[in-house]
Every structure is written in C-alpha cells, then in structure tokens.
Amino acid sequence: MRIHSFSAVSMAALAGVALAPAAFAVGNNVLGLSARVGVSYTDNRDQVENGTVRAGRTIGKEDQWSFYIGPTVSLKKHVDDRLDFEFGYSPVIRWYDEATAGKEKHKVDHSVYAKLDYDFSPRTRVRLTESYWWTGMRDYFYGEGYEFDPNRDTKLDHEYWENRVGGSISHKLVGEDYLKLSANWRVKRYDDDELAAYSDEDEYSARADYMHSATRFVSYGLFASYLDWDRESDASRTGAYRIDQGVSIFTLGLQGIYDFDGNRNHYLYAGVGWSRDDYEADDLDSEDFASVVAELRLFQQKETSLNAGFRYGTYHADTYPFSAQEETAGYVTVTERFSDRFRANAALEFRRRTYDGSDDLDPTAARYGYLAALKEANGGSNSFDKDSTFFRVTLAYDFNEWVTGNAWYSFQKVDSDVGQDYDENRCGLGATVKFY
C-alpha cells in the first residue's frame, strides 16, 4: 500500500544512484563509515500559491536554502552461507537560511535500519526488516497577525517517530513455482499531545502470493492482501468531536508475468483484483472496487533499466479527515550507467486521488461543517480530486573509490480540491565521502 507521496518513484530515483558506504572486513563482519554533505534550494518553502490567505494574512512563495551533513555507520555480517545481517544508523543535521516564522532554523533527524536473511533450506528463505525514523521538527505557535510571538509560553512540537517492522517467508515448490507470505506493521507517534490527538497512525498489512511457472516465458498465480489502517481523529483539541478514519481493505486477485526472453531481463507484470473496503465509521457502508496493476520492466546488460507502469485501486487516505481514497497513477523510471563512474536516473509520475464526501468521510465531519465547506469551495460537488505531477532527475559521479558527487533537480505540481494548490522547484548538490 502507498503511504508517502511519490514513494515508488522517489525511492526508485534514489536507488538508481545509491551510494554504498566504504567498508572493511573483520572476520565475517564488514564495517562501514561514510558521511553525506550537501546543499539544496527550493523556490516555494511553504508549498503555497501567491496570494494564499492564512490566519487573515496574505502570503506567497518564499525561497529557501538548506545545508545538511549526515554520517552513516553500517555493519554487515555473513554466517555459514545461510545467515546475512545488516544494520545501519545515520543522524542528519540540517540548517535553513530562511525559516518560516515560528520555526527553528535547524533540526536533527535520526534513522536506523536492520535486515536479516536466513535460509532454512535451499528452498525456504526468511527475511526480517526493521526501520526507525525520528524527526526533530519544532514549530512554535503563532501570535496575532500570523507573527511569531517569542513570549508565548506554549508551542506546538512537530517531533514524531515512525517505526516499521516487516517479515516474509518464501518457499520454492515444484520446479519454479513458489509461495510467499509477508506482513508489515507501522506505527507513527507525535510527541505533542495536541497533534497526536488527530495525527498518530497505526497500520497492519499482510499478503500471500502463489506463482506457477507454466513455461520459462509465462508465469501466473493468485494473490491476497489485507490492510488495516487507523489515524487518531479528535476533530478539535477539546475532543468535542471524534471522526473515525480507520479502514480495512481486503483484496483478492490474479497476477501474471510474461518474460520476453525467459531470463527476467525484459518482462511484463500484470495483476487484477477485487477489493472490499470496511470503514471504522459505523455510518459508512462497505464498498467494493476493482484494482489493476500493469508494469513493464526492461534491463539492458546492466547499463540501462526502465520501469514503467499503471495502477488503479483504493488506499487509505493521505488527507485528513478522509478514511480512504481511489488512486489512479502512471509512472516511469529510467536508469542509465554511462560508464563505471557516471550514472543518471530520471523519474516521472502522474497521480490522481479521489475522495468521496459520502463514501470516504465519517458523517461526523459533515455535522460540524467540514464537508459543507469543501462542497462550497468546489461548486457543490461531493467528489474531490487531488492531482499531482512529480519529476526528478539525478546525476552521480564517482571521482574515486572514496568520493562520490551527485546533482539533482525535481518539480512537483499539486492541484487539490481538498488542500493547497502549489508548484515547487527543488535542486541540490551533494557528496558522499567514504572513510573506510
């Protein structure tokens, strides 16, 4: 399931120029230490349109420079050709030249990851993953006229942590047939009680896949998935209203792969399914939807790769206070390795998210006026769209075995019936220095 905006494309773009830390071996342990440094620029710091009115004050686009440094420590361990373990920790310190009024000019983020692969037998593999992220964002309350008031005693603390735990077990059956079971658990928690009252999230998901290889070119099978998601949802800080935003989604479907050459270098994947959404809100009826995924993957002698696809389905909502959203998206990612040192990656994604005021929103939100305000702002329509366009290009060059540089540019445009319209250009330069 999709959680963060542009997650598939953004991660693919970053993976295309991934920089592994330098390492040295100590027995079966491999230790690594590196540091990332960089600078980035945005022409729309607050992601708004010119003329936007907030708290009675007209604001517009403001540019901003930021600078960061982040060391990374990693450990890899290989045991008896059956067990592989990885661990890494990276704090990132970031400074801003022009912070929004009421925000601090620096913050520190921390990320930790771990992965364990264990082969029970030549046909059965278990994988466990863990990732933890904590952000040190602190925004203060505004005073009168949308101005920062340093004399106010209270502040709004945007610090939060997010933890993800995943696991899977895959088993090869007869021939190339296989069965795979996987599950994930995600928790997001804000430090500030006021934000936690309507922003904390819990998510549980599980999936089962069965694939049968009819020939070396054709494989097909079944899949089933289940997701349970909930966001805390006190509509006001006093708790006068509570909006139920949880949803559970069950999907059952067929999937297939056509391998053009029989070597998994050029293949087409397609899946079609039936989904049922059950809402936490008692007044919302269950909904049935179709879901479709089609993806083409091409790999040319490890120098060029292309991943293009289309998907349609239902997902938990990324916009407060809706519970679910329909999503249609098309995307393409291309990676080119021009030489052993120079590589490039480009990614493009178009996405439309649709929210229905009757089917995806707890009627409690309508009773205190939220839905009426949305309908009035959208000509009386009860269906609301959020269209997004995202583009990113990244270049990376290895100066030597110790230093890698990168440059990137991204563009994002959002046209939203349920939030702020804006467009934003970002660019940056960075380097990774390997110490050992």
Backbone torsions as a table, in degrees:
resi	resn	phi	psi	omega
1	MET	NA	147.9	-179.5
2	ARG	-84.7	135.0	-179.5
3	ILE	-118.8	-52.9	-175.2
4	HIS	-100.8	149.0	179.1
5	SER	-59.5	134.5	175.7
6	PHE	57.2	27.6	-174.5
7	SER	-61.3	-44.7	-176.3
8	ALA	-64.8	-47.5	-178.2
9	VAL	-69.4	-44.1	-177.7
10	SER	-62.1	-43.9	-179.9
11	MET	-66.9	-37.0	177.8
12	ALA	-64.5	-39.0	178.8
13	ALA	-64.4	-42.7	179.0
14	LEU	-67.8	-38.7	-179.8
15	ALA	-64.3	-30.2	-179.2
16	GLY	-64.3	-23.5	179.3
17	VAL	-127.3	33.0	-177.9
18	ALA	-60.4	141.7	-177.4
19	LEU	-117.1	108.1	-180.0
20	ALA	-80.6	139.8	178.9
21	PRO	-68.5	153.0	174.5
22	ALA	-64.6	158.3	-173.4
23	ALA	-148.4	158.2	169.9
24	PHE	-138.7	152.1	-173.3
25	ALA	-97.0	137.8	172.8
26	VAL	-131.7	97.7	-173.5
27	GLY	63.9	-126.9	176.6
28	ASN	-90.5	4.7	178.9
29	ASN	-98.2	141.8	174.9
30	VAL	-124.2	114.1	-179.4
31	LEU	-100.4	146.6	178.5
32	GLY	-138.2	145.2	176.4
33	LEU	-142.4	126.4	178.9
34	SER	-147.0	171.0	177.6
35	ALA	-140.7	138.1	175.9
36	ARG	-108.2	136.0	175.9
37	VAL	-133.7	151.8	179.8
38	GLY	-178.0	173.6	178.0
39	VAL	-138.2	143.9	178.3
40	SER	-138.5	159.1	-177.2
41	TYR	-135.4	140.7	172.7
42	THR	-131.1	144.4	177.4
43	ASP	-95.2	3.7	-179.3
44	ASN	-147.6	76.5	-174.2
45	ARG	-54.6	-42.6	-173.3
46	ASP	-98.7	3.8	179.0
47	GLN	52.0	61.9	-180.0
48	VAL	-133.5	169.6	169.0
49	GLU	-95.9	153.1	172.7
50	ASN	-60.7	135.5	-179.1
51	GLY	92.1	4.9	177.9
52	THR	-66.5	136.3	179.6
53	VAL	-105.3	122.4	176.1
54	ARG	-130.7	128.4	178.8
55	ALA	51.6	39.2	177.2
56	GLY	78.8	6.2	-178.2
57	ARG	-121.1	135.0	178.3
58	THR	-83.2	127.2	-179.7
59	ILE	-127.3	167.8	-179.9
60	GLY	-146.3	-168.2	-178.1
61	LYS	-68.2	137.1	175.1
62	GLU	-131.0	134.9	178.1
63	ASP	-87.4	166.6	-176.5
64	GLN	-159.6	139.6	171.0
65	TRP	-105.2	144.7	174.0
66	SER	-135.4	150.7	-178.7
67	PHE	-129.2	142.0	-177.7
68	TYR	-142.2	156.1	171.0
69	ILE	-143.7	136.1	-177.0
70	GLY	-148.5	107.6	174.3
71	PRO	-74.3	152.7	177.6
72	THR	-131.5	128.5	175.1
73	VAL	-115.5	130.4	-178.0
74	SER	-135.1	157.3	177.3
75	LEU	-141.0	131.5	172.9
76	LYS	-123.4	138.3	-178.1
77	LYS	-133.8	133.2	-179.8
78	HIS	-123.0	126.0	-174.5
79	VAL	-129.5	119.6	167.6
80	ASP	54.0	31.0	178.0
81	ASP	58.1	13.8	-179.5
82	ARG	-124.8	-27.4	-174.5
83	LEU	-121.8	126.4	174.4
84	ASP	-125.3	133.7	-177.8
85	PHE	-133.1	136.8	176.9
86	GLU	-131.0	144.6	177.4
87	PHE	-146.1	142.4	178.0
88	GLY	-151.1	149.9	177.6
89	TYR	-138.7	135.6	-178.5
90	SER	-146.1	111.3	167.9
91	PRO	-88.2	143.8	178.6
92	VAL	-127.4	122.8	177.3
93	ILE	-101.7	129.7	-176.4
94	ARG	-129.9	136.4	177.1
95	TRP	-117.7	147.2	178.8
96	TYR	-121.0	137.0	-179.9
97	ASP	-77.5	-35.7	-179.8
98	GLU	-132.5	93.7	179.6
99	ALA	-81.4	150.5	174.2
100	THR	-59.5	146.4	178.8
101	ALA	-53.1	127.7	-180.0
102	GLY	92.4	-2.3	179.0
103	LYS	-108.9	153.0	176.3
104	GLU	-77.0	157.1	-177.6
105	LYS	-89.9	2.1	176.7
106	HIS	-149.4	159.3	174.9
107	LYS	-154.7	163.3	178.9
108	VAL	-128.5	125.4	174.7
109	ASP	-108.0	150.0	177.8
110	HIS	-129.2	137.2	175.3
111	SER	-135.6	140.8	178.7
112	VAL	-133.1	136.2	175.2
113	TYR	-136.1	154.7	175.5
114	ALA	-148.9	145.8	178.4
115	LYS	-143.6	137.2	178.5
116	LEU	-132.0	126.7	173.8
117	ASP	-116.5	130.6	-179.8
118	TYR	-135.5	127.7	177.7
119	ASP	-95.8	106.0	175.0
120	PHE	-65.6	-35.8	-179.6
121	SER	-156.4	173.8	177.0
122	PRO	-59.0	-17.6	-177.4
123	ARG	-109.2	-8.1	-173.8
124	THR	-128.1	125.0	180.0
125	ARG	-128.5	139.4	176.2
126	VAL	-115.4	137.1	176.4
127	ARG	-129.5	133.5	175.0
128	LEU	-123.9	136.4	179.1
129	THR	-131.6	149.7	178.3
130	GLU	-143.2	131.1	174.8
131	SER	-140.3	136.4	-178.3
132	TYR	-130.6	135.3	-179.7
133	TRP	-137.1	133.2	178.1
134	TRP	-130.5	131.8	-179.9
135	THR	-116.6	141.1	-176.1
136	GLY	-101.3	43.6	178.7
137	MET	-78.6	128.2	176.8
138	ARG	-131.4	115.1	179.1
139	ASP	-114.6	134.8	-177.6
140	TYR	-94.1	154.9	175.4
141	PHE	-60.8	147.0	174.2
142	TYR	-86.9	149.8	173.3
143	GLY	-91.4	-155.7	-179.5
144	GLU	-66.6	144.8	176.7
145	GLY	68.0	24.9	176.9
146	TYR	63.2	27.5	178.5
147	GLU	-105.6	143.9	178.4
148	PHE	-68.7	129.7	-179.4
149	ASP	-113.3	101.8	-176.8
150	PRO	-69.7	-11.3	-179.1
151	ASN	-88.2	-5.9	178.3
152	ARG	-69.7	140.0	-178.0
153	ASP	-79.0	-28.6	-174.3
154	THR	-99.8	153.6	176.3
155	LYS	-144.8	157.8	178.7
156	LEU	-101.8	118.6	-173.4
157	ASP	-100.0	112.2	-178.1
158	HIS	-88.0	9.3	178.7
159	GLU	-63.0	136.9	174.1
160	TYR	-151.9	161.3	173.7
161	TRP	-124.7	152.1	179.4
162	GLU	-136.3	131.7	-178.9
163	ASN	-126.0	134.6	178.7
164	ARG	-125.9	129.9	176.4
165	VAL	-122.9	129.8	180.0
166	GLY	-133.4	157.7	178.0
167	GLY	-156.3	150.5	177.1
168	SER	-151.8	154.4	172.9
169	ILE	-134.9	125.6	179.7
170	SER	-120.0	140.5	-176.4
171	HIS	-136.5	124.0	175.9
172	LYS	-80.0	129.0	178.9
173	LEU	-92.9	-145.6	179.7
174	VAL	-68.9	135.4	179.6
175	GLY	64.1	-128.8	179.8
176	GLU	-100.2	7.2	176.7
177	ASP	-66.9	147.4	178.4
178	TYR	-148.7	157.9	175.9
179	LEU	-126.4	133.8	-179.2
180	LYS	-134.3	131.7	175.8
181	LEU	-119.6	133.4	-179.2
182	SER	-141.9	155.7	-179.8
183	ALA	-150.9	151.1	179.5
184	ASN	-141.5	149.7	177.8
185	TRP	-136.4	125.8	-179.5
186	ARG	-126.7	135.4	178.9
187	VAL	-130.4	133.0	176.1
188	LYS	-126.6	128.5	-175.9
189	ARG	-136.8	129.8	175.1
190	TYR	-92.5	144.3	177.8
191	ASP	-72.0	-36.9	-177.0
192	ASP	-79.2	127.9	-176.6
193	ASP	-62.4	-34.9	-178.8
194	GLU	-66.1	-42.9	176.4
195	LEU	-70.6	-38.4	-179.1
196	ALA	-60.6	-29.2	-176.9
197	ALA	-63.6	-22.2	178.1
198	TYR	-139.0	16.7	-177.8
199	SER	-131.1	-18.8	177.7
200	ASP	-60.9	144.2	-178.1
201	GLU	-133.9	149.0	172.2
202	ASP	-132.9	138.2	-179.4
203	GLU	-145.2	132.6	176.1
204	TYR	-128.5	137.0	179.0
205	SER	-145.4	153.6	177.7
206	ALA	-147.8	150.1	-179.4
207	ARG	-148.3	144.9	174.9
208	ALA	-126.7	133.6	178.7
209	ASP	-127.0	135.8	171.3
210	TYR	-128.6	126.9	-180.0
211	MET	-127.1	136.0	177.6
212	HIS	-116.3	128.1	178.6
213	SER	-91.5	102.4	179.4
214	ALA	-71.6	-42.2	174.8
215	THR	-142.4	-179.9	177.1
216	ARG	-70.6	-11.0	-179.5
217	PHE	-104.7	-24.3	-172.2
218	VAL	-126.2	128.0	173.4
219	SER	-132.0	147.0	177.5
220	TYR	-151.2	162.8	-178.7
221	GLY	-178.8	-163.7	-177.1
222	LEU	-120.4	157.1	170.7
223	PHE	-145.1	152.2	175.5
224	ALA	-141.9	137.4	-179.7
225	SER	-139.0	154.0	177.7
226	TYR	-140.7	134.5	177.1
227	LEU	-132.0	134.2	174.2
228	ASP	-124.3	121.0	-174.1
229	TRP	-132.8	143.2	178.7
230	ASP	-149.3	138.4	173.9
231	ARG	-118.5	133.7	174.1
232	GLU	-58.8	145.2	-163.7
233	SER	-149.5	41.6	170.1
234	ASP	-68.5	122.5	-174.3
235	ALA	-73.1	-25.1	177.6
236	SER	-131.1	161.7	-177.8
237	ARG	-69.4	-16.5	177.9
238	THR	-86.8	-10.0	-178.7
239	GLY	76.8	17.9	-178.1
240	ALA	-64.5	-32.1	177.9
241	TYR	-124.3	149.6	172.8
242	ARG	-131.1	125.8	179.3
243	ILE	-107.6	119.8	178.6
244	ASP	-78.9	120.8	-177.0
245	GLN	-115.7	3.1	-177.5
246	GLY	-71.8	152.5	176.1
247	VAL	-151.0	144.6	172.1
248	SER	-119.9	136.5	-174.9
249	ILE	-126.5	120.9	175.7
250	PHE	-110.4	130.5	-178.3
251	THR	-129.8	135.1	176.7
252	LEU	-129.8	132.3	-176.0
253	GLY	-160.9	-179.5	178.0
254	LEU	-111.1	148.4	178.2
255	GLN	-144.0	154.6	-179.2
256	GLY	-153.7	157.5	178.5
257	ILE	-131.0	131.1	170.8
258	TYR	-112.4	116.7	-177.3
259	ASP	-99.2	113.4	-173.7
260	PHE	-64.2	-38.0	-176.2
261	ASP	-110.3	-10.2	-178.0
262	GLY	81.4	13.2	-178.6
263	ASN	-126.4	10.9	179.5
264	ARG	62.8	23.1	173.4
265	ASN	-92.5	-27.5	179.1
266	HIS	-138.3	110.9	-178.7
267	TYR	-151.7	160.1	179.7
268	LEU	-118.6	127.5	177.5
269	TYR	-111.3	140.2	176.4
270	ALA	-143.8	143.4	176.6
271	GLY	-143.5	143.3	176.5
272	VAL	-137.0	138.2	-175.4
273	GLY	-148.2	174.3	174.4
274	TRP	-118.1	130.2	-178.3
275	SER	-119.9	145.6	175.1
276	ARG	-125.8	125.7	179.2
277	ASP	-103.4	127.1	173.9
278	ASP	-117.7	127.8	-172.0
279	TYR	-99.6	148.6	175.5
280	GLU	-67.5	-35.5	179.4
281	ALA	-64.4	125.8	-175.6
282	ASP	-64.6	-27.4	-175.6
283	ASP	-87.1	0.0	178.6
284	LEU	-102.1	129.8	179.0
285	ASP	-80.6	155.3	175.3
286	SER	-64.6	150.5	-178.0
287	GLU	-127.9	144.7	175.4
288	ASP	-109.8	138.0	-178.6
289	PHE	-139.5	156.0	167.6
290	ALA	-92.2	152.8	175.8
291	SER	-135.4	141.9	-176.4
292	VAL	-137.9	137.5	172.4
293	VAL	-136.3	132.3	174.5
294	ALA	-137.6	131.5	-174.6
295	GLU	-145.1	133.4	178.1
296	LEU	-111.8	128.5	-179.9
297	ARG	-125.4	127.6	-179.3
298	LEU	-128.3	133.4	177.7
299	PHE	-130.9	122.0	-176.0
300	GLN	-111.1	97.1	173.8
301	GLN	50.1	35.7	176.7
302	LYS	63.2	10.1	178.5
303	GLU	-102.4	-36.2	-178.7
304	THR	-129.5	134.8	173.9
305	SER	-136.0	146.4	178.9
306	LEU	-134.9	135.2	175.5
307	ASN	-132.7	110.9	-178.8
308	ALA	-126.0	142.3	-176.2
309	GLY	-161.1	172.8	177.4
310	PHE	-141.6	143.6	176.1
311	ARG	-147.0	151.9	173.3
312	TYR	-144.9	135.8	178.9
313	GLY	-179.3	-174.2	175.7
314	THR	-110.0	144.1	-176.6
315	TYR	-141.8	163.7	173.4
316	HIS	-68.2	149.3	-170.3
317	ALA	-73.5	143.8	173.4
318	ASP	-101.9	7.1	-177.9
319	THR	-123.0	122.9	177.6
320	TYR	-70.9	138.8	-1.2
321	PRO	-107.0	33.8	179.2
322	PHE	-71.7	156.0	179.4
323	SER	-94.7	-38.8	-174.7
324	ALA	-142.0	166.8	178.9
325	GLN	-149.5	147.1	167.4
326	GLU	-87.3	144.2	-177.3
327	GLU	-138.0	131.2	174.3
328	THR	-122.7	130.2	-175.1
329	ALA	-147.9	146.1	169.8
330	GLY	-127.2	142.9	-174.0
331	TYR	-152.3	154.9	176.2
332	VAL	-149.8	138.3	177.0
333	THR	-133.1	130.8	179.9
334	VAL	-126.1	131.2	176.4
335	THR	-122.3	132.1	-179.7
336	GLU	-128.8	129.1	174.2
337	ARG	-105.1	104.9	-176.1
338	PHE	-76.5	-30.9	178.0
339	SER	-156.5	-177.2	178.3
340	ASP	-64.2	-20.0	-176.2
341	ARG	-107.8	-29.2	-170.1
342	PHE	-113.5	130.3	179.8
343	ARG	-145.2	158.0	-177.8
344	ALA	-142.8	155.0	-179.9
345	ASN	-144.2	137.6	175.9
346	ALA	-132.6	141.7	-177.6
347	ALA	-140.5	140.9	179.6
348	LEU	-140.0	135.8	178.2
349	GLU	-143.6	136.1	170.4
350	PHE	-115.0	134.2	-178.3
351	ARG	-142.2	135.9	171.9
352	ARG	-120.1	123.5	174.3
353	ARG	-109.6	133.0	-176.5
354	THR	-121.4	131.8	-178.8
355	TYR	-119.9	129.8	179.7
356	ASP	-102.9	124.7	-177.3
357	GLY	-64.8	-24.0	-179.5
358	SER	-93.0	-36.0	-172.6
359	ASP	-95.8	-27.5	-170.7
360	ASP	-112.2	6.8	-173.6
361	LEU	-133.3	127.4	176.4
362	ASP	-56.6	127.7	179.3
363	PRO	-54.9	-19.0	175.7
364	THR	-57.2	-36.2	179.3
365	ALA	-64.7	-33.5	177.6
366	ALA	-70.9	-33.2	-176.1
367	ARG	-68.9	-27.7	178.7
368	TYR	-102.5	11.9	166.8
369	GLY	103.2	-3.4	-176.5
370	TYR	-63.9	-48.2	-177.7
371	LEU	-65.9	-40.0	179.5
372	ALA	-60.8	-39.0	179.2
373	ALA	-66.8	-39.8	177.5
374	LEU	-64.2	-43.7	-179.5
375	LYS	-64.4	-40.3	179.7
376	GLU	-63.8	-38.4	-179.3
377	ALA	-74.4	-13.7	-176.3
378	ASN	-123.0	34.6	172.7
379	GLY	66.1	26.4	178.1
380	GLY	87.9	-2.9	-179.8
381	SER	-67.9	146.9	177.6
382	ASN	-103.4	4.2	177.9
383	SER	-120.7	135.6	-171.1
384	PHE	-129.4	134.7	-177.9
385	ASP	-111.0	152.4	171.9
386	LYS	-134.8	104.8	-177.2
387	ASP	-99.2	134.3	-177.1
388	SER	-132.0	139.1	172.7
389	THR	-124.7	132.6	-178.0
390	PHE	-137.4	133.9	177.2
391	PHE	-137.7	140.7	177.6
392	ARG	-149.0	138.1	173.3
393	VAL	-129.1	138.1	-176.8
394	THR	-134.3	136.1	175.3
395	LEU	-119.5	140.6	178.3
396	ALA	-138.2	140.9	-178.5
397	TYR	-138.4	128.9	176.9
398	ASP	-89.4	106.8	178.7
399	PHE	-68.4	-38.6	173.6
400	ASN	-159.7	-169.6	-177.5
401	GLU	-71.9	-7.6	-175.9
402	TRP	-109.0	-24.5	-173.1
403	VAL	-129.6	128.5	174.8
404	THR	-126.1	133.8	176.9
405	GLY	-110.6	155.2	177.4
406	ASN	-146.7	152.7	175.7
407	ALA	-135.7	144.4	-177.4
408	TRP	-148.9	156.6	175.7
409	TYR	-141.2	140.2	176.7
410	SER	-139.3	151.5	176.5
411	PHE	-132.4	134.6	178.0
412	GLN	-135.5	133.5	178.0
413	LYS	-131.6	131.2	-179.1
414	VAL	-127.2	126.2	171.2
415	ASP	-116.0	111.7	-168.5
416	SER	-129.6	133.9	171.2
417	ASP	-83.9	-12.7	-175.0
418	VAL	-118.2	13.6	-179.4
419	GLY	-169.5	-156.8	-174.1
420	GLN	-85.1	131.2	168.0
421	ASP	-78.7	142.1	175.7
422	TYR	-168.7	163.4	167.2
423	ASP	-133.7	151.4	-174.0
424	GLU	-147.2	133.8	171.3
425	ASN	-107.4	134.8	176.0
426	ARG	-132.0	148.6	174.4
427	CYS	-151.0	163.4	-177.9
428	GLY	-168.6	162.9	173.8
429	LEU	-127.5	144.1	179.9
430	GLY	-152.6	169.0	177.6
431	ALA	-149.3	150.2	172.7
432	THR	-119.0	124.5	179.9
433	VAL	-108.8	123.4	-178.2
434	LYS	-98.4	124.2	-179.4
435	PHE	-91.8	-37.4	173.1
436	TYR	-167.8	NA	NA
